[in-house]
Amino acid sequence: MIYSALIKSFLTAKAIWIKIAIAVILAISILAYVYGAGKDSERAEWLSKEAKFISQQNAIKEAAEKRIEEQQAKYDQILMGVINEHNKSIEERDGRIADLNSRGMRISSKNCSGGNRLPAKAKDSGQPDSAVDRGEIRLSDETTRSLAEVAIDANEVVGKYNALVKICSPLVEVVE
């Protein structure tokens, strides 16, 4: 609309300087319109490229999060297995120790040597199969407790080692 008015004024103008001024205004108006349209077009192009890039990045992020969740589930499953196995081994160990404590630990009298040999206890009439008859000596309660503590510590070390191996073996596979 403004362009048609400028063109009409240019054609009807009598003075040359008016025609030049109108031509300059017309040229500037056309250049401003072309510049604005080009700027808007380029901005739209970059916005579409940015949207495409962001959607690709989101897809990559979602895939990575899914892989992380899968790995975490595997890790949790392995960890729960290790914890359950550890608890089971503790129960078994405690059961064996309780059994040994209730029966009393015994050693063969053949293993006793020198001046440290303990005299065999008299046969207990309440025990049908006395340890004395089998050549065994019952260890004192203090020695039994000390050996049980050593056994507990040794089993804990073995359990921790096995748990560490199970935890680290998937990590080694991932690194390889």
Number of C-alpha atoms within 10 A of each C-alpha: 5 9 13 10 10 15 15 12 15 19 10 9 14 10 9 10 10 13 18 13 12 19 16 12 14 19 13 12 14 13 12 12 12 12 12 12 12 12 12 12 12 12 12 12 12 12 12 12 12 12 12 12 12 12 12 12 12 12 12 12 12 12 12 12 12 12 12 12 12 12 13 12 12 13 15 12 12 16 15 12 14 19 14 12 15 18 13 12 15 16 12 12 17 15 12 13 21 13 12 14 14 9 10 16 20 15 13 13 17 10 9 13 9 6 6 7 12 13 8 14 12 10 13 11 8 7 8 8 11 15 19 16 11 10 13 19 23 19 14 12 12 9 12 18 16 12 14 20 13 12 15 16 12 12 16 16 12 12 19 14 12 15 19 12 12 15 15 12 11 15 12 9 8 8 6 6
